[in-house]
Amino acid sequence: MRHTSFHWPLIKVLIFSLCINDFCFASVRTFENTFKIERDSSGKIGKIILLKSSQNHFLLESDYMQHFLDELVRRQNEVQSQGASHFIETEMDLGDWPDNIKKDQYAVNRVLNKVPLEPILKKSNIKEALNILVVGSESDEFNFRVIAVPYDSRYFYASEAALKLFLKASSLVTFATGGSFGASAGLFLVQSAFNMLLERRIYFQNYFLYYLEKYGPEKYGMTKTEANLVKSSIYESRIKFWDIWEKNRARVDWENYGQKKFLDQAIASEERRKSDKDEFTIWGSRIGFAFHDGETSGYKRIVNLFNPRNILSEKASPGYEYNLPTGLRTKRLFYFLSQLAVRLSPVPVVSDIYDHFVESLYVPQRQTEGGLYGYFCDTGLAQEASVVVQQSINPFVVMEVGN
């Protein structure tokens, strides 16, 4: 009897290829199979947990991280094949960028055109450091899957365990590379991966908030008081560790803190809509607490009203492009690659503000898009849901939805 020999690496590549090019439609998660609301014997909510996706049985968590690295290499190859300047002119939209940042971007592209990234990404110590984060993301020791703890206002305060995980991963890169070529890029990659892991919580908190706002807490077995405490825990978890004043403010007004922050977010979105009337020629409907759809010159789009386009602009940022669904993902991969390129250069090639500007183009926006993902899941739009997840370019988010 003959047995078929399966080539798993090849199968994994095929699965990823299908997911990226045709968008896997296993991306819709219901509220019930996304979260677990734990209660004690008295019925009091203990924690709200992000459940691990059961939709994908073929790929390991490490496969998603490796795919992200492979995507960066492919993106650099495209830049090199097209030429630095040509790629910017054909693929990027620098229209409202300040002139000095535009100049920096051309300098960064020249680095991308000359310095190969692949040899750095193949270094065993960098892969091992990233794997530490991947394994840690699923460890009960670090509780990265905890979305909210409504009755503990100090739960998310300066998690020492999470910091130890990052230090363990980053020290592996530092000790192995020292001051050698690629050390700065390697550390940036590890720092970014750790930030992406933390961002997963924010992404699915916004998914949670979308459903809570639309259907009300009663649908999910919560009282309004419990819902307000959950919101307080969500927004407290986002306070910077050094902002002691804000943390104290949250604890003093714990019952109302989250609801006030949520309303502030909704009001800020509405104010941007009123002040940015030219964003659409035809305004459509509000989507959740941060998004709005409409049409521009006949093309349907969704904008993010909560996060500005960048740190130097007050315009709404793009959220979803119906006529070019992969456009945001392409740009964001390039933004991240540009930030890597800054660390590849042996001498400074850009101004200090460049890195902050580029990060402001996509990092805050992709966190808020958890609410947009919730909308597409809620309305059963699997293809659109898949696009939104992929454009996060966050492997820790992608692996949660079976893409």
C-alpha positions as CSV (number, residue, x, y, z in Angstrom):
1,M,0.0,0.0,0.0
2,R,1.4,3.4,-1.0
3,H,1.4,6.3,1.4
4,T,1.3,9.9,0.3
5,S,4.1,12.0,1.6
6,F,2.9,15.5,2.7
7,H,5.4,18.4,2.4
8,W,4.2,20.6,5.2
9,P,6.5,23.6,4.5
10,L,5.1,23.7,0.9
11,I,1.5,23.4,2.2
12,K,2.0,26.2,4.6
13,V,3.4,28.5,1.9
14,L,0.3,27.6,-0.3
15,I,-2.1,28.4,2.6
16,F,-0.5,31.8,3.2
17,S,-0.5,32.5,-0.6
18,L,-4.2,31.8,-0.7
19,C,-4.9,33.9,2.4
20,I,-2.9,36.9,1.1
21,N,-4.0,36.9,-2.5
22,D,-7.5,35.7,-2.3
23,F,-8.2,36.5,1.3
24,C,-9.3,33.5,3.4
25,F,-12.9,33.9,4.5
26,A,-12.4,32.1,7.8
27,S,-12.0,35.5,9.3
28,V,-15.4,36.1,10.9
29,R,-15.4,35.5,14.6
30,T,-18.6,35.9,16.7
31,F,-18.5,37.7,20.0
32,E,-19.3,34.4,21.8
33,N,-16.3,32.5,20.3
34,T,-14.0,35.5,20.7
35,F,-14.4,36.3,24.5
36,K,-15.0,34.4,27.7
37,I,-16.5,36.4,30.6
38,E,-15.3,34.6,33.7
39,R,-17.4,34.9,36.9
40,D,-16.9,33.7,40.4
41,S,-19.3,31.7,42.5
42,S,-21.2,34.8,43.4
43,G,-21.6,35.9,39.8
44,K,-19.1,38.7,40.0
45,I,-17.0,39.2,36.8
46,G,-13.4,38.3,37.3
47,K,-11.7,38.6,33.9
48,I,-12.7,38.9,30.3
49,I,-10.4,36.7,28.2
50,L,-9.6,36.7,24.5
51,L,-10.2,33.1,23.4
52,K,-7.7,31.5,21.1
53,S,-9.0,31.0,17.6
54,S,-9.8,27.4,16.7
55,Q,-10.3,28.2,13.0
56,N,-6.8,27.3,11.7
57,H,-5.4,23.9,12.4
58,F,-2.6,24.0,9.8
59,L,-0.3,26.8,11.0
60,L,1.7,27.4,14.1
61,E,2.1,30.8,15.7
62,S,5.7,30.9,14.6
63,D,4.6,30.5,11.0
64,Y,2.7,33.8,11.1
65,M,5.8,35.6,12.4
66,Q,8.0,34.0,9.7
67,H,5.5,35.0,7.1
68,F,5.7,38.6,8.2
69,L,9.5,38.5,7.9
70,D,9.2,37.0,4.4
71,E,6.8,39.7,3.4
72,L,9.3,42.4,4.4
73,V,11.9,40.8,2.2
74,R,9.5,40.6,-0.7
75,R,8.6,44.2,-0.2
76,Q,12.2,45.3,-0.3
77,N,12.8,43.2,-3.5
78,E,9.9,45.2,-5.1
79,V,11.5,48.5,-4.1
80,Q,14.9,47.4,-5.5
81,S,13.4,46.1,-8.7
82,Q,11.4,49.3,-9.4
83,G,14.1,51.7,-8.2
84,A,13.9,53.8,-5.1
85,S,12.3,56.9,-6.6
86,H,10.0,55.1,-9.0
87,F,8.5,53.1,-6.1
88,I,7.6,56.2,-4.2
89,E,6.1,57.9,-7.2
90,T,3.9,54.9,-8.2
91,E,3.1,53.2,-4.9
92,M,3.1,55.9,-2.2
93,D,0.9,58.9,-1.6
94,L,3.1,61.6,-0.1
95,G,0.8,64.5,-1.1
96,D,0.3,66.0,2.4
97,W,3.7,65.0,3.8
98,P,5.9,67.9,4.9
99,D,8.8,68.6,2.4
100,N,11.5,67.6,4.9
101,I,9.8,64.2,5.6
102,K,9.4,63.6,1.8
103,K,13.2,64.3,1.5
104,D,13.8,61.8,4.3
105,Q,11.7,59.2,2.6
106,Y,13.8,59.4,-0.6
107,A,16.9,59.0,1.5
108,V,15.4,55.9,3.3
109,N,14.5,54.4,-0.1
110,R,18.1,54.7,-1.3
111,V,19.1,52.7,1.8
112,L,16.5,50.1,0.9
113,N,17.8,50.0,-2.6
114,K,21.4,49.2,-1.5
115,V,21.3,47.3,1.9
116,P,19.7,43.8,1.8
117,L,17.5,43.0,4.8
118,E,17.3,39.3,4.3
119,P,20.7,38.3,5.8
120,I,19.7,40.1,9.0
121,L,16.3,38.5,9.3
122,K,17.9,35.1,8.8
123,K,20.2,35.5,11.9
124,S,19.3,32.7,14.3
125,N,19.4,35.0,17.4
126,I,16.8,37.3,15.9
127,K,14.5,34.4,15.0
128,E,15.0,32.9,18.5
129,A,14.2,36.3,20.1
130,L,11.0,36.6,18.1
131,N,10.1,33.0,19.0
132,I,10.4,33.9,22.7
133,L,7.7,36.5,22.2
134,V,5.5,34.1,20.2
135,V,5.7,31.4,22.9
136,G,5.3,34.0,25.6
137,S,2.1,35.3,23.9
138,E,0.3,32.1,24.7
139,S,1.8,31.6,28.2
140,D,-0.5,31.9,31.2
141,E,2.3,33.6,33.1
142,F,1.9,36.8,31.2
143,N,-1.8,37.1,30.7
144,F,-1.6,38.8,27.3
145,R,-5.1,37.4,26.6
146,V,-6.8,39.3,29.4
147,I,-8.9,42.1,27.9
148,A,-10.4,43.6,31.1
149,V,-10.5,43.0,34.9
150,P,-13.4,45.3,36.0
151,Y,-13.0,44.9,39.7
152,D,-9.2,45.4,39.9
153,S,-8.1,48.9,39.0
154,R,-4.4,47.9,39.4
155,Y,-4.4,44.8,37.3
156,F,-2.6,46.2,34.3
157,Y,-0.3,48.4,36.2
158,A,3.3,48.1,34.9
159,S,3.3,44.3,34.3
160,E,6.8,43.3,35.5
161,A,6.4,39.8,34.0
162,A,5.6,41.2,30.5
163,L,8.7,43.5,30.8
164,K,10.8,40.5,31.7
165,L,9.7,38.8,28.5
166,F,10.7,41.7,26.4
167,L,14.1,42.1,28.1
168,K,14.8,38.3,27.6
169,A,14.1,38.6,23.9
170,S,16.0,41.9,23.3
171,S,19.0,40.8,25.4
172,L,19.3,37.8,23.1
173,V,19.8,40.1,20.1
174,T,22.1,42.5,22.0
175,F,24.4,39.8,23.4
176,A,24.6,38.0,20.1
177,T,25.1,40.9,17.8
178,G,26.7,43.6,20.0
179,G,27.4,46.6,17.9
180,S,27.7,44.6,14.7
181,F,25.8,45.4,11.5
182,G,22.1,44.7,11.9
183,A,22.0,45.0,15.7
184,S,19.9,48.2,15.6
185,A,17.5,46.7,13.1
186,G,17.2,43.5,15.0
187,L,16.4,45.3,18.3
188,F,13.8,47.4,16.4
189,L,12.2,44.3,15.1
190,V,12.0,42.7,18.5
191,Q,10.7,45.9,20.1
192,S,8.1,46.2,17.4
193,A,7.0,42.5,17.8
194,F,6.6,43.1,21.5
195,N,4.5,46.2,20.8
196,M,2.4,44.2,18.4
197,L,1.7,41.6,21.0
198,L,0.5,44.3,23.4
199,E,-1.5,45.9,20.5
200,R,-3.5,42.7,20.1
201,R,-5.2,43.4,23.4
202,I,-6.2,46.9,22.2
203,Y,-7.4,45.6,18.9
204,F,-9.8,43.2,20.5
205,Q,-10.8,45.6,23.2
206,N,-12.0,47.8,20.4
207,Y,-13.8,44.8,18.8
208,F,-15.4,44.3,22.2
209,L,-16.4,47.9,22.5
210,Y,-18.1,47.8,19.1
211,Y,-20.4,45.1,20.2
212,L,-21.0,46.6,23.6
213,E,-22.0,49.9,22.0
214,K,-24.3,48.4,19.4
215,Y,-26.2,45.8,21.3
216,G,-25.9,46.9,24.9
217,P,-24.4,45.1,27.9
218,E,-27.6,43.1,28.7
219,K,-27.2,41.0,25.5
220,Y,-23.9,39.7,27.0
221,G,-25.2,39.1,30.5
222,M,-23.8,42.3,32.0
223,T,-25.4,45.2,33.9
224,K,-24.7,48.8,32.9
225,T,-22.6,49.2,36.0
226,E,-20.5,46.1,35.0
227,A,-20.1,47.4,31.5
228,N,-18.8,50.8,32.8
229,L,-16.3,49.0,35.0
230,V,-15.2,46.9,32.0
231,K,-14.6,50.1,30.0
232,S,-12.6,51.6,32.9
233,S,-10.4,48.5,32.9
234,I,-10.0,48.7,29.1
235,Y,-9.0,52.3,29.1
236,E,-6.8,52.0,32.2
237,S,-4.8,49.2,30.5
238,R,-3.8,51.7,27.8
239,I,-2.4,54.3,30.2
240,K,1.4,54.7,29.8
241,F,3.3,53.1,32.8
242,W,4.9,56.5,33.6
243,D,1.6,58.4,33.7
244,I,1.0,58.0,37.4
245,W,-1.4,61.0,37.5
246,E,-3.7,59.5,35.0
247,K,-3.7,56.1,36.7
248,N,-4.6,57.7,40.0
249,R,-7.4,59.6,38.2
250,A,-8.8,56.4,36.8
251,R,-8.8,54.7,40.3
252,V,-10.5,57.7,42.0
253,D,-13.4,57.7,39.4
254,W,-13.3,54.0,38.6
255,E,-17.1,53.6,38.1
256,N,-17.2,56.4,35.5
257,Y,-13.7,56.7,34.1
258,G,-14.1,54.2,31.2
259,Q,-17.5,55.6,30.1
260,K,-16.1,59.1,30.1
261,K,-13.1,58.1,28.0
262,F,-15.4,56.2,25.6
263,L,-17.6,59.2,25.2
264,D,-14.6,61.4,24.6
265,Q,-13.5,59.1,21.8
266,A,-16.9,59.2,20.2
267,I,-17.2,63.0,20.5
268,A,-13.7,63.4,19.0
269,S,-14.7,61.3,16.1
270,E,-17.9,63.4,15.5
271,E,-16.0,66.7,15.8
272,R,-13.5,65.5,13.1
273,R,-16.4,64.5,10.8
274,K,-17.9,68.0,11.2
275,S,-14.5,69.8,10.6
276,D,-13.5,67.5,7.7
277,K,-16.6,67.9,5.4
278,D,-14.5,67.5,2.2
279,E,-13.4,64.0,3.1
280,F,-16.4,62.6,1.1
281,T,-18.5,64.0,-1.7
282,I,-21.3,61.9,-0.3
283,W,-21.3,61.0,3.4
284,G,-22.8,57.7,4.3
285,S,-23.4,56.1,7.7
286,R,-21.5,56.1,11.0
287,I,-19.8,52.7,11.7
288,G,-19.3,52.1,15.4
289,F,-17.6,54.7,17.6
290,A,-14.8,55.7,15.2
291,F,-15.6,55.0,11.5
292,H,-17.7,56.5,8.8
293,D,-18.3,55.4,5.2
294,G,-19.0,57.5,2.1
295,E,-18.1,58.1,-1.5
296,T,-15.4,60.2,-3.2
297,S,-15.6,60.6,-7.0
298,G,-17.8,57.5,-7.2
299,Y,-15.5,55.3,-5.0
300,K,-16.8,53.9,-1.7
301,R,-14.4,54.3,1.2
302,I,-14.4,54.1,5.0
303,V,-12.4,56.6,7.1
304,N,-11.2,56.5,10.7
305,L,-12.5,59.6,12.4
306,F,-10.8,59.0,15.7
307,N,-7.2,58.8,14.6
308,P,-5.8,61.7,12.5
309,R,-3.9,60.9,9.3
310,N,-0.6,61.6,11.0
311,I,0.9,63.7,13.8
312,L,1.0,66.8,11.6
313,S,-2.6,66.5,10.2
314,E,-6.1,66.8,11.5
315,K,-7.7,65.0,8.6
316,A,-9.4,61.6,9.0
317,S,-7.2,58.6,8.3
318,P,-8.1,55.9,5.8
319,G,-9.8,52.9,7.2
320,Y,-10.9,50.8,4.2
321,E,-10.6,51.2,0.4
322,Y,-13.2,49.3,-1.5
323,N,-11.6,49.9,-4.9
324,L,-8.2,48.9,-3.7
325,P,-8.5,46.6,-0.7
326,T,-4.8,45.7,-0.5
327,G,-3.7,49.3,-0.7
328,L,-3.4,50.1,3.0
329,R,-1.6,46.8,3.7
330,T,0.9,47.6,1.0
331,K,1.6,51.0,2.3
332,R,1.9,49.9,5.9
333,L,4.4,47.1,5.1
334,F,6.4,49.8,3.3
335,Y,6.2,52.2,6.3
336,F,7.5,49.4,8.6
337,L,10.2,48.5,6.2
338,S,11.2,52.2,6.0
339,Q,11.6,52.3,9.8
340,L,13.8,49.2,9.6
341,A,15.8,50.9,6.8
342,V,16.6,53.8,9.1
343,R,18.4,51.3,11.4
344,L,20.2,49.7,8.5
345,S,22.1,52.8,7.6
346,P,25.6,53.1,9.3
347,V,25.1,56.8,9.5
348,P,21.9,58.9,10.2
349,V,20.1,59.6,7.0
350,V,16.9,61.2,8.3
351,S,15.7,63.8,10.8
352,D,14.6,62.8,14.3
353,I,10.9,63.4,13.6
354,Y,10.8,61.0,10.6
355,D,10.4,57.9,12.7
356,H,7.6,59.4,14.8
357,F,5.9,60.7,11.7
358,V,5.9,57.3,9.9
359,E,4.7,55.5,13.0
360,S,1.8,57.9,13.3
361,L,0.7,56.9,9.8
362,Y,-0.4,53.4,10.7
363,V,0.2,52.3,14.3
364,P,-2.7,54.1,16.2
365,Q,-5.0,53.5,13.2
366,R,-4.5,49.7,13.1
367,Q,-5.3,49.5,16.8
368,T,-8.6,51.3,16.4
369,E,-9.5,49.0,13.4
370,G,-10.5,46.3,15.8
371,G,-13.8,48.1,15.9
372,L,-14.0,48.0,12.1
373,Y,-13.2,44.3,12.2
374,G,-16.1,43.9,14.7
375,Y,-18.4,45.7,12.3
376,F,-17.5,43.5,9.3
377,C,-17.8,40.3,11.5
378,D,-21.2,41.5,12.8
379,T,-22.5,42.1,9.3
380,G,-21.1,38.8,7.9
381,L,-18.7,40.5,5.4
382,A,-16.0,37.9,5.5
383,Q,-13.8,39.3,2.7
384,E,-13.8,42.8,4.2
385,A,-13.1,41.4,7.6
386,S,-10.1,39.5,6.2
387,V,-8.8,42.6,4.5
388,V,-8.9,44.7,7.7
389,V,-7.1,42.0,9.6
390,Q,-4.4,41.7,7.0
391,Q,-3.9,45.4,6.8
392,S,-3.0,45.5,10.5
393,I,0.3,43.8,9.4
394,N,0.4,42.5,13.0
395,P,1.1,38.7,13.0
396,F,-0.4,38.5,16.6
397,V,-3.7,39.8,15.3
398,V,-3.6,37.8,12.1
399,M,-3.1,34.5,13.9
400,E,-6.2,35.2,16.0
401,V,-8.7,35.0,13.1
402,G,-7.4,32.0,11.2
403,N,-6.0,33.9,8.2
